[in-house]
Amino acid sequence: MSETPYTTMDAYQAAYLVIHGHAPELLHEGPKVIFAFKSTPTLFKDISDYQSGSRVEALRLANTIKILKSQIFAKKKNVAGEWYGRGKAPSF
């Protein structure tokens, strides 16, 4: 990403943006994983719509959140299988 990406840790906002066609890159920020989106005018319009209470189908939002969470868990595991973060790694 050449421009400064828009980042968020809000899984609901990230899911909303994914539903509207924006693909996140997952980045490590310490022990946490954040969602980074390419900065575009469309992205900022969709962020504004989200913050204004725009609605999406509940099942679609729930399924997108599940997918994002599974990507977070996969990102937290490194190639050697070591777990980044606290506690026991989730079983897949």
Z-matrix of the N, CA and C atoms (Angstrom, degrees):
N
C 1 1.446
C 2 1.521 1 108.44
N 3 1.314 2 116.87 1 117.51
C 4 1.453 3 120.20 2 -177.27
C 5 1.526 4 111.94 3 -79.86
N 6 1.321 5 118.41 4 -41.30
C 7 1.454 6 121.65 5 176.19
C 8 1.522 7 108.83 6 -80.30
N 9 1.333 8 115.11 7 164.47
C 10 1.456 9 118.53 8 175.27
C 11 1.519 10 107.89 9 -67.14
N 12 1.322 11 117.51 10 122.42
C 13 1.462 12 119.35 11 -178.54
C 14 1.529 13 110.95 12 -75.45
N 15 1.320 14 115.33 13 157.89
C 16 1.462 15 121.43 14 171.07
C 17 1.520 16 106.39 15 -83.94
N 18 1.325 17 117.57 16 126.44
C 19 1.461 18 120.56 17 -179.15
C 20 1.521 19 110.75 18 -119.03
N 21 1.319 20 114.19 19 149.56
C 22 1.455 21 121.35 20 177.27
C 23 1.524 22 109.47 21 -153.49
N 24 1.322 23 116.02 22 152.79
C 25 1.462 24 121.14 23 171.84
C 26 1.531 25 110.09 24 -106.76
N 27 1.333 26 116.81 25 1.12
C 28 1.461 27 123.19 26 -179.01
C 29 1.529 28 109.75 27 -78.75
N 30 1.317 29 116.36 28 105.66
C 31 1.465 30 120.93 29 -177.52
C 32 1.527 31 111.74 30 -64.53
N 33 1.326 32 117.52 31 -32.02
C 34 1.463 33 120.13 32 179.68
C 35 1.529 34 110.76 33 -69.32
N 36 1.327 35 116.05 34 -43.71
C 37 1.459 36 119.39 35 177.24
C 38 1.531 37 110.43 36 -64.41
N 39 1.335 38 116.01 37 -42.86
C 40 1.460 39 119.83 38 178.70
C 41 1.530 40 110.50 39 -60.64
N 42 1.319 41 117.73 40 -42.53
C 43 1.461 42 121.13 41 178.91
C 44 1.527 43 110.71 42 -62.96
N 45 1.324 44 116.85 43 -42.00
C 46 1.464 45 121.07 44 177.13
C 47 1.532 46 110.35 45 -58.60
N 48 1.322 47 115.62 46 -45.13
C 49 1.465 48 119.93 47 -179.37
C 50 1.528 49 111.66 48 -66.36
N 51 1.327 50 116.94 49 -38.33
C 52 1.472 51 120.72 50 177.21
C 53 1.530 52 109.64 51 -62.76
N 54 1.316 53 117.06 52 -43.94
C 55 1.467 54 121.46 53 178.55
C 56 1.529 55 110.48 54 -58.53
N 57 1.320 56 116.24 55 -31.87
C 58 1.467 57 120.58 56 -179.05
C 59 1.529 58 112.45 57 -92.46
N 60 1.333 59 116.64 58 16.41
C 61 1.457 60 120.73 59 169.01
C 62 1.521 61 116.99 60 95.18
N 63 1.325 62 118.02 61 9.55
C 64 1.465 63 121.06 62 179.99
C 65 1.529 64 109.17 63 -98.66
N 66 1.318 65 116.10 64 128.45
C 67 1.472 66 121.20 65 -178.42
C 68 1.528 67 109.51 66 -97.95
N 69 1.329 68 117.25 67 122.39
C 70 1.458 69 119.01 68 179.41
C 71 1.523 70 112.51 69 -86.03
N 72 1.307 71 114.28 70 153.31
C 73 1.455 72 121.32 71 166.74
C 74 1.519 73 104.57 72 -104.67
N 75 1.318 74 117.82 73 133.32
C 76 1.454 75 120.88 74 178.91
C 77 1.519 76 109.08 75 -92.86
N 78 1.324 77 116.51 76 126.69
C 79 1.456 78 122.50 77 -176.84
C 80 1.516 79 110.61 78 -122.37
N 81 1.335 80 115.71 79 144.71
C 82 1.466 81 120.48 80 174.21
C 83 1.518 82 109.05 81 -79.39
N 84 1.300 83 116.84 82 133.11
C 85 1.460 84 123.23 83 171.29
C 86 1.524 85 104.94 84 -130.28
N 87 1.333 86 115.31 85 90.44
C 88 1.466 87 119.19 86 -171.04
C 89 1.512 88 108.57 87 65.11
N 90 1.345 89 117.07 88 -133.54
C 91 1.464 90 119.37 89 179.41
C 92 1.529 91 113.11 90 -81.77
N 93 1.325 92 117.10 91 -3.95
C 94 1.464 93 120.96 92 -177.06
C 95 1.523 94 111.02 93 -99.71
N 96 1.313 95 114.94 94 158.88
C 97 1.456 96 122.06 95 174.55
C 98 1.523 97 106.74 96 -113.91
N 99 1.338 98 116.11 97 131.94
C 100 1.456 99 120.53 98 179.25
C 101 1.523 100 109.40 99 -116.53
N 102 1.330 101 114.88 100 158.27
C 103 1.461 102 121.84 101 177.73
C 104 1.525 103 107.63 102 -95.72
N 105 1.328 104 117.32 103 128.18
C 106 1.471 105 122.20 104 178.03
C 107 1.527 106 107.99 105 -119.49
N 108 1.324 107 115.21 106 125.89
C 109 1.456 108 121.76 107 -179.10
C 110 1.518 109 109.76 108 -115.48
N 111 1.323 110 116.37 109 143.30
C 112 1.459 111 121.55 110 176.75
C 113 1.530 112 108.23 111 -63.62
N 114 1.327 113 116.31 112 128.46
C 115 1.469 114 121.83 113 -179.19
C 116 1.526 115 110.35 114 -72.10
N 117 1.328 116 115.68 115 116.24
C 118 1.464 117 121.66 116 176.81
C 119 1.530 118 107.90 117 -140.53
N 120 1.320 119 117.08 118 159.09
C 121 1.472 120 118.76 119 175.77
C 122 1.530 121 112.53 120 -57.96
N 123 1.326 122 116.71 121 -37.91
C 124 1.469 123 120.59 122 179.12
C 125 1.527 124 110.74 123 -63.93
N 126 1.321 125 116.65 124 -40.05
C 127 1.468 126 120.20 125 178.34
C 128 1.522 127 109.69 126 -59.55
N 129 1.321 128 116.91 127 -48.01
C 130 1.458 129 119.38 128 -176.85
C 131 1.530 130 112.29 129 -67.95
N 132 1.340 131 117.12 130 -30.00
C 133 1.467 132 119.82 131 173.74
C 134 1.530 133 109.35 132 -66.31
N 135 1.331 134 116.72 133 -43.47
C 136 1.463 135 120.58 134 -179.96
C 137 1.533 136 111.55 135 -66.61
N 138 1.329 137 117.80 136 -36.16
C 139 1.466 138 120.66 137 175.53
C 140 1.520 139 109.95 138 -62.90
N 141 1.322 140 115.99 139 -44.22
C 142 1.467 141 120.61 140 178.40
C 143 1.533 142 110.99 141 -61.63
N 144 1.333 143 116.62 142 -42.65
C 145 1.467 144 120.73 143 177.63
C 146 1.531 145 110.46 144 -61.47
N 147 1.329 146 117.13 145 -43.56
C 148 1.462 147 121.51 146 179.26
C 149 1.528 148 110.44 147 -60.09
N 150 1.325 149 115.76 148 -46.69
C 151 1.465 150 120.32 149 -177.97
C 152 1.524 151 112.24 150 -69.87
N 153 1.338 152 116.04 151 -18.99
C 154 1.466 153 120.87 152 177.96
C 155 1.528 154 112.28 153 -90.01
N 156 1.324 155 116.60 154 0.82
C 157 1.460 156 120.18 155 175.90
C 158 1.510 157 115.54 156 94.21
N 159 1.327 158 117.19 157 21.77
C 160 1.457 159 120.32 158 177.04
C 161 1.527 160 109.51 159 -57.71
N 162 1.302 161 116.51 160 147.37
C 163 1.463 162 120.72 161 -175.72
C 164 1.519 163 112.24 162 -109.42
N 165 1.321 164 114.33 163 150.53
C 166 1.460 165 121.72 164 172.28
C 167 1.521 166 107.18 165 -134.69
N 168 1.315 167 115.46 166 163.86
C 169 1.459 168 120.75 167 179.13
C 170 1.537 169 109.44 168 -62.82
N 171 1.314 170 116.74 169 129.84
C 172 1.467 171 122.25 170 -174.46
C 173 1.531 172 112.44 171 -58.65
N 174 1.315 173 117.47 172 -45.40
C 175 1.469 174 120.48 173 -178.10
C 176 1.529 175 110.79 174 -64.22
N 177 1.307 176 116.50 175 -39.70
C 178 1.466 177 120.29 176 178.59
C 179 1.526 178 110.74 177 -64.47
N 180 1.338 179 117.00 178 -41.49
C 181 1.459 180 121.09 179 177.40
C 182 1.528 181 110.37 180 -63.56
N 183 1.326 182 117.30 181 -46.48
C 184 1.465 183 121.26 182 -179.41
C 185 1.527 184 111.62 183 -60.52
N 186 1.321 185 116.97 184 -44.10
C 187 1.468 186 120.33 185 -179.96
C 188 1.525 187 111.50 186 -66.24
N 189 1.317 188 116.92 187 -38.06
C 190 1.465 189 120.58 188 178.96
C 191 1.521 190 110.40 189 -67.05
N 192 1.315 191 117.60 190 -39.06
C 193 1.471 192 121.20 191 177.01
C 194 1.527 193 109.96 192 -62.95
N 195 1.323 194 117.59 193 -41.99
C 196 1.472 195 120.78 194 177.92
C 197 1.524 196 111.10 195 -59.81
N 198 1.317 197 116.41 196 -42.93
C 199 1.467 198 120.61 197 179.29
C 200 1.524 199 110.17 198 -63.81
N 201 1.331 200 117.22 199 -44.94
C 202 1.465 201 120.65 200 179.73
C 203 1.528 202 111.55 201 -62.76
N 204 1.323 203 116.90 202 -41.26
C 205 1.469 204 120.00 203 178.84
C 206 1.527 205 110.93 204 -63.47
N 207 1.325 206 117.47 205 -39.71
C 208 1.464 207 119.10 206 178.64
C 209 1.524 208 110.28 207 -66.11
N 210 1.337 209 117.50 208 -34.79
C 211 1.464 210 120.62 209 176.37
C 212 1.531 211 110.92 210 -67.53
N 213 1.332 212 117.02 211 -36.98
C 214 1.471 213 120.87 212 176.90
C 215 1.523 214 109.67 213 -62.45
N 216 1.327 215 117.59 214 -48.42
C 217 1.467 216 120.75 215 -179.64
C 218 1.522 217 110.93 216 -61.04
N 219 1.322 218 116.88 217 -39.76
C 220 1.466 219 120.14 218 178.72
C 221 1.524 220 110.53 219 -66.86
N 222 1.311 221 117.19 220 -37.98
C 223 1.470 222 121.18 221 179.87
C 224 1.526 223 111.12 222 -68.00
N 225 1.329 224 117.02 223 -32.84
C 226 1.460 225 120.69 224 -179.11
C 227 1.522 226 112.68 225 -72.83
N 228 1.300 227 116.45 226 -14.80
C 229 1.467 228 120.45 227 176.66
C 230 1.514 229 107.82 228 -94.48
N 231 1.319 230 117.19 229 128.93
C 232 1.469 231 117.45 230 177.50
C 233 1.521 232 109.74 231 -89.69
N 234 1.299 233 116.12 232 179.88
C 235 1.462 234 121.98 233 -174.82
C 236 1.521 235 111.73 234 -60.15
N 237 1.327 236 117.36 235 -35.67
C 238 1.463 237 120.86 236 -178.55
C 239 1.523 238 111.93 237 -76.88
N 240 1.331 239 116.90 238 -3.17
C 241 1.453 240 119.58 239 179.55
C 242 1.512 241 113.17 240 85.84
N 243 1.324 242 117.40 241 7.93
C 244 1.465 243 119.68 242 177.48
C 245 1.515 244 108.46 243 -79.38
N 246 1.305 245 115.28 244 148.21
C 247 1.456 246 121.03 245 -176.34
C 248 1.521 247 110.04 246 -97.95
N 249 1.335 248 116.24 247 127.65
C 250 1.457 249 121.39 248 173.50
C 251 1.513 250 107.77 249 -89.72
N 252 1.289 251 117.61 250 125.08
C 253 1.462 252 120.59 251 178.26
C 254 1.508 253 110.75 252 123.46
N 255 1.310 254 113.99 253 -174.36
C 256 1.465 255 120.16 254 -176.60
C 257 1.512 256 111.68 255 -94.82
N 258 1.298 257 115.02 256 153.83
C 259 1.448 258 119.78 257 173.69
C 260 1.507 259 113.66 258 77.54
N 261 1.297 260 114.59 259 -172.02
C 262 1.458 261 122.19 260 -177.74
C 263 1.528 262 110.31 261 -79.72
N 264 1.285 263 116.67 262 141.12
C 265 1.462 264 122.03 263 177.78
C 266 1.531 265 109.37 264 -66.15
N 267 1.321 266 118.17 265 143.05
C 268 1.454 267 119.91 266 176.93
C 269 1.517 268 110.72 267 -67.61
N 270 1.319 269 116.60 268 148.33
C 271 1.462 270 119.42 269 177.22
C 272 1.516 271 108.44 270 -89.85
N 273 1.320 272 115.88 271 139.47
C 274 1.455 273 120.38 272 -178.76
C 275 1.496 274 110.65 273 -106.70
